[in-house]
């Protein structure tokens, strides 16, 4: 991520915004029976897939004294999601990360948001 941000800065001169919009549902089934390695993979993709780009771009935003970090979320953070616990836990962690970054970066005039435009459908229900 650091190399990608450095490349973008060289090519574009600056970065104004970071939109983090990727994720997977991960393992589906009862929490106690889904493979733990698949649970970890969902966390790696959904949580660390947000954290790592943020860590790479935050120094630039801080130095510039501005920036916008937006992370769309498919569901309300208070909605339970039976049988997709890795997804639910990872997305809740992302929302809390965004809330934390919003406070940390406020003095640098960097706006951080976790936006929930609405559900795209439950994987089991379509």
BAPA-770738 format. One record per residue (C-alpha): residue in one letter; x, y, z. Coordinates in steps of 0.02 Angstrom, whole numbers, always signed. Layout:
REM residues N
@resn a, u X, v Y, w Z
...
***
This chain:
REM residues 126
@resn x, u +0, v +0, w +0
@resn x, u +141, v +119, w +38
@resn x, u +213, v +92, w -135
@resn x, u +43, v +118, w -216
@resn x, u +15, v +281, w -122
@resn x, u +191, v +340, w -166
@resn x, u +158, v +300, w -350
@resn x, u -8, v +392, w -346
@resn x, u +73, v +544, w -267
@resn x, u +210, v +545, w -398
@resn x, u +86, v +530, w -540
@resn x, u -53, v +641, w -474
@resn x, u +39, v +761, w -360
@resn x, u -85, v +742, w -218
@resn x, u -226, v +636, w -153
@resn x, u -390, v +712, w -101
@resn x, u -491, v +560, w -49
@resn x, u -480, v +376, w -8
@resn x, u -634, v +269, w -37
@resn x, u -625, v +95, w +38
@resn x, u -759, v -14, w -39
@resn x, u -711, v -197, w -40
@resn x, u -753, v -348, w +63
@resn x, u -813, v -525, w +71
@resn x, u -950, v -612, w +169
@resn x, u -829, v -746, w +225
@resn x, u -883, v -914, w +293
@resn x, u -1068, v -946, w +309
@resn x, u -1142, v -1055, w +442
@resn x, u -1153, v -1070, w +630
@resn x, u -1014, v -973, w +714
@resn x, u -952, v -1124, w +810
@resn x, u -935, v -1232, w +656
@resn x, u -862, v -1122, w +518
@resn x, u -676, v -1147, w +486
@resn x, u -572, v -1028, w +591
@resn x, u -450, v -997, w +448
@resn x, u -595, v -933, w +341
@resn x, u -650, v -821, w +486
@resn x, u -473, v -749, w +493
@resn x, u -471, v -725, w +304
@resn x, u -631, v -621, w +316
@resn x, u -549, v -512, w +449
@resn x, u -392, v -495, w +343
@resn x, u -490, v -437, w +193
@resn x, u -628, v -335, w +275
@resn x, u -533, v -254, w +419
@resn x, u -351, v -252, w +366
@resn x, u -406, v -211, w +188
@resn x, u -468, v -47, w +262
@resn x, u -331, v -20, w +391
@resn x, u -181, v -39, w +275
@resn x, u -234, v +88, w +143
@resn x, u -280, v +210, w +282
@resn x, u -109, v +191, w +362
@resn x, u -26, v +223, w +195
@resn x, u -124, v +381, w +151
@resn x, u -145, v +461, w +324
@resn x, u +30, v +538, w +330
@resn x, u -5, v +626, w +164
@resn x, u -175, v +688, w +222
@resn x, u -101, v +752, w +385
@resn x, u +39, v +842, w +296
@resn x, u -84, v +919, w +171
@resn x, u -199, v +971, w +313
@resn x, u -349, v +899, w +222
@resn x, u -422, v +740, w +151
@resn x, u -574, v +631, w +144
@resn x, u -578, v +449, w +198
@resn x, u -742, v +361, w +161
@resn x, u -786, v +181, w +194
@resn x, u -957, v +127, w +130
@resn x, u -1041, v -5, w +239
@resn x, u -1179, v -114, w +172
@resn x, u -1275, v -133, w +334
@resn x, u -1321, v -41, w +491
@resn x, u -1195, v -70, w +627
@resn x, u -1330, v -123, w +750
@resn x, u -1401, v -259, w +637
@resn x, u -1366, v -439, w +686
@resn x, u -1312, v -555, w +546
@resn x, u -1339, v -737, w +593
@resn x, u -1231, v -864, w +503
@resn x, u -1109, v -734, w +435
@resn x, u -1024, v -691, w +600
@resn x, u -852, v -656, w +524
@resn x, u -928, v -527, w +407
@resn x, u -1030, v -449, w +547
@resn x, u -883, v -439, w +667
@resn x, u -762, v -373, w +536
@resn x, u -882, v -238, w +476
@resn x, u -920, v -184, w +654
@resn x, u -732, v -170, w +681
@resn x, u -717, v -64, w +523
@resn x, u -851, v +56, w +585
@resn x, u -763, v +75, w +753
@resn x, u -596, v +100, w +663
@resn x, u -673, v +238, w +557
@resn x, u -746, v +320, w +713
@resn x, u -575, v +314, w +796
@resn x, u -485, v +383, w +644
@resn x, u -614, v +523, w +631
@resn x, u -566, v +581, w +806
@resn x, u -379, v +557, w +779
@resn x, u -379, v +653, w +614
@resn x, u -501, v +792, w +660
@resn x, u -359, v +910, w +712
@resn x, u -283, v +888, w +538
@resn x, u -447, v +932, w +448
@resn x, u -463, v +756, w +378
@resn x, u -642, v +695, w +368
@resn x, u -672, v +510, w +400
@resn x, u -840, v +429, w +372
@resn x, u -917, v +256, w +372
@resn x, u -1070, v +276, w +262
@resn x, u -1212, v +149, w +260
@resn x, u -1310, v +179, w +99
@resn x, u -1417, v +24, w +128
@resn x, u -1414, v -163, w +116
@resn x, u -1374, v -248, w -47
@resn x, u -1456, v -409, w +5
@resn x, u -1419, v -547, w +127
@resn x, u -1310, v -683, w +51
@resn x, u -1430, v -819, w +106
@resn x, u -1588, v -726, w +53
@resn x, u -1525, v -634, w -102
***
